[in-house]
């Protein structure tokens, strides 16, 4: 996956987390449990994508000195 694709997926994941957090604020107690589970999954996906993106940005064959 290219760096651009990773960045796009990370943005999508961040939007999903924000959407779920907003829904959670106005959720009923029954919905809250379901949304908590979805939010945890979305946060885990976002974190994984962030790590992948950071790893792709940091792997350079030659050190850069400016």
C-alpha positions in Angstrom: 0.0 0.0 0.0 1.4 3.4 -0.9 2.0 6.2 1.5 -0.9 8.1 0.0 -3.3 5.2 0.4 -2.2 4.8 4.0 -2.8 8.5 4.7 -6.3 8.2 3.1 -7.2 5.2 5.2 -5.9 6.9 8.3 -8.1 9.9 7.6 -11.1 7.7 7.1 -10.4 5.9 10.4 -10.1 9.2 12.2 -13.4 10.4 10.8 -15.0 7.1 11.9 -13.7 7.5 15.4 -15.0 11.1 15.6 -18.4 10.1 14.3 -18.7 7.3 16.9 -17.6 9.6 19.7 -20.3 12.1 18.7 -22.9 9.4 18.6 -21.9 8.1 22.0 -22.6 11.4 23.6 -26.3 11.3 22.7 -26.8 7.5 22.9 -29.2 5.7 25.1 -27.7 3.2 27.7 -28.5 0.3 25.5 -26.9 1.8 22.4 -23.9 2.9 24.5 -22.6 -0.6 24.9 -22.7 -1.3 21.2 -21.1 2.0 20.3 -18.4 1.5 22.9 -17.4 -1.7 21.2 -17.4 -0.1 17.7 -15.4 2.8 19.0 -12.7 0.5 20.5 -12.4 -1.3 17.2 -12.2 2.0 15.2 -9.6 3.3 17.6 -7.5 0.2 17.3 -7.7 0.4 13.5 -6.7 4.1 13.6 -3.8 3.3 15.8 -2.6 0.5 13.6 -2.8 2.7 10.5 -0.9 5.4 12.3 1.9 3.0 13.2 2.0 1.8 9.6 2.2 5.3 8.2 4.9 6.3 10.7 6.9 3.2 9.8 6.6 3.9 6.1 7.8 7.5 6.6 10.7 6.5 8.8 12.2 3.8 6.7 14.8 5.5 4.6 17.7 3.7 3.1 20.0 6.7 3.6 20.0 9.1 6.5 19.0 12.6 5.6 21.0 15.5 6.8 20.1 19.0 6.0 
